[in-house]
Amino acid sequence: MNQMDMPPVLVTGATGRVGRLVIDQLLDAGVPVRALTRRSETAATLPGEVEVFTGDLTVPESLDPALDGAGAVFLVWTAPPQTAAAVVERLAAHVRRVVFLSSPHQTPHPFFQQPNPMAELHADIERLIAATGLESTIIRPGMFASNALAWWAHSIRTGEVVRWPYGAAESAPVDERDVAAVAARTLHQDGYGGGDYVLTGPESLTHAAQVDVIGDALGCRIDFEEMTPDEFRRMSEGAAPSSVVEMLLAAWEAAVGQPAYLTTAVADILGTAPRTFRQWAADHATAFTDGSQGS
């Protein structure tokens, strides 16, 4: 099937940290791409060959033009839950395949078993998708390597000590480029229908060890100090919902002394080993010095 014969893939969350990379992966594979954005002006940030549609998950009927003639959808839920059923119903009426960016809420590891409103929403959407009979693939990334930018980049840029709670909490940061590559592969190649994949990086690292790795990438030592949970709550006021703050603290507390949950899903699907956190840090070193996002 050549590119002209292939129905386009619609990418929701098209300007987000995974969706934008999925677009690049699909284009590299010769797959025609549509992008759904809430604001038409964001089209300027997307490659010229992408067909851009303006739509909003909170207005399900606004998706119809983008879905008409599409073959598959990469679904990233970025809206309140009220319209999820209507959106999934529309997907089922138009396309053959959906790949849903979910979370590892079914994973039997203490890190992923803490109360989490987003995980509950993901589980609900998964049930809605299953009920339609759509050919579906669920991908479940663990902690993203890029969280390090939001968490620690400011302190590192300004030369401050990195202060963070639960420095001994372990996770297996997954590179968002690997997540996007898996999503793209399952969107345009057959054989992944019904698949359910937890995506992790290749190694278990504590928070403190991750900061050390970033320091190595920058060629300097970065001091790390333990912050109490209450200090983290105060620091996060106004920056994150309290439910998210409490979920993170509970997950990190549960992960202390527990090696992170690791899978081979990235390698199984892509045929190449997942990128290490050290690779991610080296590729994004400039983001910790001048604020650019690196490669």
N, C-alpha and C positions, 0 to 999 in steps of 0.2 A: 504494500500500500504506500503510495507516495504522499507527499505532504498535501497535495491538492485534494486527494481522495479521503484524507483522514478528518473526521469531525473534530472541531476544536475542543480544547479543554478549557473550562471556565475555572479561574482561580479567584476565590474569595480571599479577603485579607491580603490583597495583592500588593500592598505597599508595606506590609509587616515584615518582621525579621525572617520568617520562614516563607511566606507567600511570594515575596519578591525574589527569593532565591529559587523557588520552584519554577517561576516564570523563566528564569535564565536556563535552568536545566532542561525544561521542555523545549525551548527554542533551540538549544544546542542539539537536541535529539530530532529536530525537524518537525516538531509537533506544532500545529497552529494553536495560538493561545488567545483567550479572551480574559480580560481582567475586570473584576467588579470593584468599583470604588464608590465611596459615599460622596465624594466631591470631585467634580469634573476636572478641577485644576490640578489634581494629583497625576493626571495623565502625562503631564510633562516629565515626570520622573521615571516613566516606563519606556522600554524600547519601542521604537517607531513601528515595528511590525506587530505589536500587540494591539488587538481590537479592544478598545476600552468602553465599558458600559457603566453608567451611573445607576446605582441601586443601593438599597438598604435592607438589611435583614429584618428590620422592624416593620418594613412595608413589603410583605411577601410578593404582592403583585408587581412590584417594581423590578423583580428579578426575571420576569417572563421574557423580555427581549434578549437578555443575555443567555438564557437557557435555551431559547428556540434554536434548534439545530446543533446544539452542543452534544458531545458524546460522553463526557465525564466532568465531574466537579471535584475540585479540592475545597473541602469545607472547613473553614476556620470560624468557629463561633465567637463573635465579638460583640454580641448584643445581649440584652436581657432575655430571659427564657420564654417570655409570653408568646412569641411568634414562632418558636421552634417547630411545633407540629405543622403549621401552615407552610413553613419553608421546606421542610422535608417532604411534605405532600407534593409541592411543586417540583422538587427535584425528581421525585419518582415519576411524575407525569411527563418529564421531558428527556431525561438522560438514562443511560444504561448503567453507569458506574459512578460511585462516590467514594472518595478517600477522605476520611474524617481525621482531623488532627485532635486527638483526645489526650488523655493523661493516664498514668499507670495505676489507676485507682484499684484495679483488681490484683495488683502485684502483692504477693505475700511477704512483704518486708515492712518492718515498723515505720520506715521513713514515709511510705506511701499509704499508711493505714490511719493517718490522723484525720479528724473531721475537716472536710474541705468542701466548701460550697461549690467551687468550680468543678470538682470531681463529680459531685452529685448532678450538676447540670450536664456534664459530659455523659454520664451513665444514662440519663434520661434521653438525650439525643441518640445515643447508640440504640436504645430500645425502639425509638421511633423509626430509625433507619431499618432495623431488622424487621420491623412489622410490615414494611413496604415491599419486601422481597427484592429490593435493589441489590445489584452486585456491589458489595461494599468491602472496603479494607479499612481497618482501624490501625492508626499508628499512634504510639504512646511514648513520646520522648520523656525522659526523666529531666533532671535539672539541666538547663542549657548552659553551655560554657559562657555564653554572652551575658549571663546574669552578673558575671564578674565586673562588667563595665558599669552597670547600674549600682552595684554594691560598693565597689572599691576605687573606681577610676578617679573620682574627685580627690579623695585623700592622697592617692599616689601622685596625681598631677601637682598637688600643692605641697608635696613633701611631708605630709603629716603621717603619723602612725596610723595604720589601719586598725580600727577598733571594731570588733564584731562579736556577736554572741556565739557560744558553742564552737570554739575554734577546733575542737576535736571531732566535730560531726563530719561523717564521711558521706561523699556522694560520688557519682561517676559522670562528670560533666560531659554532655554530648554536644558535638559541634553542630551548629544549626545548618551548616552546609551538608553534613551527612543526613540530617533529617530531611532536608529539601531533596536530596538526591534519591532517597528512599521513596518519598512521596511522588516524585516525578516518575520513577520507574514503575510504581504500582498504578499510576494514572494511565500510562500509555502502553504498557505491556500486559499481555494476558498471563494468567496463572496465579494471580494474587487475590482473586475474589474469595471472600470469606476469611482472608488473612487478618491476624491480630498480632501486632508486633510491638513489643516494648524495645525502645531504642535507647541505648546507653553508650557512653564512652567506654574505652577499653580498660580503665583502671579506677580503683577506689582511692580518693584523695580527701584528706581533711580540708576544712576551710583554710587553716594555717598553711598547709602544704600547697594549696592553690596559690596563695599569696606569694609563697617562696618561688613557685614556678614563674609567676609574673615578674618577680624581681630578677630571676635568671634571664628572662627574655629581654629585660631592660638593662641588664648588666649592672645591677645595683642591689643592695640589700634593702628590703622593705620590712620595717618592724611591725609586728602584729601584737595587739593587746586584746585580752578577753574583755568583752563588754557584758554587763549583766542583762538578763531579759528585760528588766524594768527600764534600763537605759535605752535598750533597743525600742521598746514601746514609745518612750518619750521622743526619741529621734525620728520615729516613723509617723508621728502625729501629723495629719494633713497630707502626707505623702502616699499613704496606702490605707485601705480600709482595715479596720481593727480585726475583722475576721481573717484577712489575709495574713496580718502580722501574727495573730495567734496560731494560725495553721503552720506558718513557717517555724515559729518557735517550738511548737510541739513536734514537728517533723525533725528538726535539728536535734532536739533533746533525745528523741527516740533513736537517732542515728549515731549517737556517741557510743563508741566501742563496738559498732556493728559495721563490718565491711559492707560497702555499697552493693546493691543488687546489680549484677552484670549480665548482659546477654550478648549473643553473637549475631543478632538480627541484622545489624548494618552490614557485616561481612557476608552473611548468608545471602542477602538480597543484592548487594552491589558487587560482590566478588573481591572486594578490597577491604582491608582492615579499617575500622573507624579511626578518625584522627584523634590523636592524644590531646590532652589539655595543653601540653607543652607546644605542640604544633599550633594550636589555636592561639596561644599567648604570643608566640613568635609572629604569627601572621597579623595580629592585632596590636602589636606593641605600640604603634603610633597613637592608638586610641587612648593609651594611658599617659601619653606625654603632651599631645596637642589637641586631643579631642576628636580627631578624625577616626573613622571606623576601621581602618586597616583594610587588608584585602579580603 
